[in-house]
Structures are given as structure tokens and as C-alpha cells.
Amino acid sequence: MNTLKTRHGVVMVSLPFSSIHHDQKQIELKYTPNNYNGWGICRYYDAGDVRHFTQPDAEAFAQDAETKLRTQGAAV
């Protein structure tokens, strides 16, 4: 597992793994923000699509996840 620290939190990239639901190996990207009590977002991708996941990719993933975790306003 590869761990990348970002401005907003930590992005972890799993090792490729097989799944009965997919023909190609998968990886999991998991974002855990700072100060959010362990909650986060994970997403699965084909391993070939995310072969060279770098720090700028982690920053972009974290930024996108932040917008989904911290929605503005509350439903009334």
C-alpha cells in the first residue's frame, strides 16, 4: 500500500487485487481527511488506469473527495 499525504488529508493506494466482479485487476484509492474522525471516501479503479498515481494525482483526488464529504448547507 502506498500512502500520500495531501494538504487536506491522506490518500492510500492499494496494491492491485483481483475481483470476481471485474475482468481486470483493481486498486482502491482511499481518502481520509484531517480532523474527520476516520471517515473518508474510497473508490475502485482498473489497475492499468492508475498505474502511475503521483502526488499531484493524490492532491486532485483529495480535493474532489473534500467537495463530496463537506457538502455546503444542510437539508431542512
Backbone as CSV, one residue per row, in Angstrom:
resi,resn,N_x,N_y,N_z,CA_x,CA_y,CA_z,C_x,C_y,C_z
1,MET,0.854,-1.177,0.000,0.000,0.000,0.000,0.898,1.238,0.000
2,ASN,0.525,2.217,-0.778,1.256,3.468,-0.880,0.422,4.559,-0.210
3,THR,1.045,5.366,0.634,0.346,6.433,1.339,0.929,7.773,0.920
4,LEU,0.045,8.687,0.510,0.454,10.018,0.092,-0.255,11.051,0.962
5,LYS,0.519,11.913,1.606,-0.070,12.973,2.424,-0.378,14.159,1.531
6,THR,-1.584,14.701,1.695,-2.007,15.860,0.913,-2.311,17.015,1.855
7,ARG,-2.648,18.131,1.272,-2.995,19.323,2.054,-4.223,19.076,2.923
8,HIS,-5.152,18.253,2.449,-6.409,18.023,3.152,-6.437,16.758,4.003
9,GLY,-5.560,15.796,3.708,-5.593,14.529,4.427,-4.652,13.525,3.781
10,VAL,-4.999,12.245,3.889,-4.142,11.164,3.404,-4.872,10.377,2.321
11,VAL,-4.149,10.063,1.244,-4.670,9.202,0.179,-3.852,7.914,0.202
12,MET,-4.539,6.784,0.313,-3.873,5.491,0.292,-4.212,4.777,-1.008
13,VAL,-3.202,4.199,-1.628,-3.349,3.470,-2.881,-3.034,2.009,-2.587
14,SER,-4.009,1.130,-2.804,-3.798,-0.288,-2.509,-2.967,-0.948,-3.604
15,LEU,-2.491,-2.128,-3.301,-1.847,-2.961,-4.306,-2.936,-3.513,-5.226
16,PRO,-2.614,-3.826,-6.469,-3.624,-4.410,-7.369,-4.157,-5.730,-6.813
17,PHE,-5.459,-5.944,-6.970,-6.080,-7.182,-6.499,-7.122,-7.643,-7.513
18,SER,-7.416,-8.917,-7.491,-8.415,-9.495,-8.393,-9.785,-9.419,-7.756
19,SER,-10.787,-9.316,-8.606,-12.170,-9.251,-8.147,-13.034,-10.087,-9.084
20,ILE,-14.001,-10.795,-8.524,-14.882,-11.599,-9.380,-15.835,-10.717,-10.188
21,HIS,-15.938,-9.443,-9.821,-16.845,-8.526,-10.494,-16.206,-7.810,-11.678
22,HIS,-14.884,-7.939,-11.831,-14.169,-7.214,-12.885,-13.190,-8.147,-13.582
23,ASP,-13.008,-7.937,-14.879,-12.061,-8.742,-15.645,-10.616,-8.354,-15.356
24,GLN,-10.367,-7.078,-15.094,-9.024,-6.592,-14.844,-8.788,-6.424,-13.341
25,LYS,-7.515,-6.440,-12.954,-7.191,-6.204,-11.541,-7.620,-4.795,-11.162
26,GLN,-7.965,-4.628,-9.902,-8.457,-3.361,-9.370,-7.473,-2.801,-8.348
27,ILE,-7.575,-1.502,-8.117,-6.913,-0.881,-6.975,-7.950,-0.029,-6.257
28,GLU,-7.712,0.192,-4.984,-8.587,1.045,-4.183,-7.833,2.322,-3.841
29,LEU,-8.470,3.457,-4.099,-7.971,4.747,-3.634,-8.839,5.136,-2.459
30,LYS,-8.214,5.408,-1.337,-8.969,5.764,-0.133,-8.455,7.100,0.386
31,TYR,-9.364,8.021,0.579,-9.033,9.339,1.108,-9.597,9.470,2.510
32,THR,-8.733,9.822,3.460,-9.149,10.083,4.841,-8.719,11.508,5.171
33,PRO,-9.684,12.408,5.359,-9.334,13.806,5.627,-8.831,14.007,7.049
34,ASN,-8.115,15.103,7.237,-7.686,15.504,8.581,-8.917,15.911,9.389
35,ASN,-8.918,15.616,10.673,-9.972,16.076,11.589,-11.376,15.665,11.155
36,TYR,-11.551,14.423,10.720,-12.886,13.984,10.319,-13.231,12.638,10.941
37,ASN,-12.616,12.329,12.086,-12.912,11.145,12.886,-12.827,9.825,12.119
38,GLY,-11.865,9.733,11.199,-11.648,8.476,10.485,-12.539,8.231,9.291
39,TRP,-13.528,9.066,9.065,-14.396,8.901,7.910,-13.649,9.286,6.652
40,GLY,-14.038,8.706,5.545,-13.395,9.030,4.284,-14.187,8.495,3.111
41,ILE,-13.550,8.530,1.973,-14.156,8.072,0.724,-13.179,7.135,0.046
42,CYS,-13.691,6.034,-0.515,-12.831,5.180,-1.308,-13.481,4.945,-2.668
43,ARG,-12.631,4.644,-3.620,-13.096,4.414,-4.983,-12.198,3.360,-5.607
44,TYR,-12.787,2.525,-6.463,-12.046,1.458,-7.120,-11.841,1.803,-8.589
45,TYR,-10.649,1.483,-9.091,-10.291,1.737,-10.485,-9.600,0.509,-11.055
46,ASP,-9.628,0.371,-12.382,-8.815,-0.644,-13.027,-7.356,-0.301,-12.762
47,ALA,-6.570,-1.283,-12.367,-5.177,-1.035,-12.004,-4.397,-0.412,-13.155
48,GLY,-4.680,-0.787,-14.376,-3.974,-0.227,-15.520,-4.246,1.246,-15.731
49,ASP,-5.408,1.720,-15.293,-5.769,3.128,-15.461,-5.050,4.036,-14.465
50,VAL,-4.597,3.482,-13.357,-3.979,4.282,-12.300,-2.566,3.748,-12.018
51,ARG,-1.899,3.340,-13.038,-0.577,2.717,-12.902,0.453,3.670,-12.309
52,HIS,0.423,4.923,-12.714,1.421,5.900,-12.255,0.744,6.994,-11.439
53,PHE,0.199,6.645,-10.299,-0.504,7.580,-9.421,0.544,8.366,-8.637
54,THR,0.560,9.688,-8.809,1.603,10.529,-8.224,1.004,11.517,-7.214
55,GLN,1.861,12.320,-6.601,1.425,13.316,-5.623,0.391,14.282,-6.198
56,PRO,0.590,14.829,-7.411,-0.454,15.711,-7.968,-1.792,14.990,-8.162
57,ASP,-1.754,13.704,-8.509,-2.995,12.925,-8.632,-3.669,12.782,-7.270
58,ALA,-2.871,12.553,-6.232,-3.410,12.426,-4.871,-4.042,13.740,-4.424
59,GLU,-3.393,14.867,-4.731,-3.955,16.176,-4.377,-5.295,16.396,-5.063
60,ALA,-5.385,16.040,-6.348,-6.642,16.205,-7.095,-7.728,15.289,-6.543
61,PHE,-7.383,14.037,-6.229,-8.348,13.090,-5.667,-8.860,13.593,-4.318
62,ALA,-7.944,14.093,-3.477,-8.323,14.610,-2.157,-9.231,15.831,-2.294
63,GLN,-8.909,16.715,-3.204,-9.730,17.920,-3.407,-11.136,17.545,-3.855
64,ASP,-11.233,16.599,-4.785,-12.548,16.148,-5.259,-13.328,15.483,-4.122
65,ALA,-12.648,14.665,-3.339,-13.307,13.988,-2.217,-13.773,14.986,-1.166
66,GLU,-12.994,16.017,-0.932,-13.380,17.060,0.034,-14.717,17.683,-0.346
67,THR,-14.922,17.942,-1.614,-16.175,18.563,-2.045,-17.357,17.638,-1.818
68,LYS,-17.115,16.334,-1.824,-18.200,15.382,-1.598,-18.439,15.131,-0.107
69,LEU,-17.376,15.192,0.693,-17.527,14.962,2.138,-18.119,16.148,2.869
70,ARG,-17.708,17.298,2.483,-18.092,18.512,3.217,-19.058,19.344,2.378
71,THR,-20.260,18.809,2.207,-21.269,19.496,1.431,-21.678,20.781,2.141
72,GLN,-21.960,21.775,1.388,-22.352,23.071,1.946,-23.863,23.081,2.230
73,GLY,-24.231,23.559,3.389,-25.642,23.652,3.756,-26.164,22.328,4.260
74,ALA,-27.334,22.349,4.811,-27.944,21.126,5.336,-29.385,21.037,4.825
75,ALA,-29.823,19.813,4.630,-31.212,19.593,4.204,-32.139,19.930,5.361
76,VAL,-33.203,20.618,5.068,-34.136,21.023,6.112,-35.397,20.212,5.982
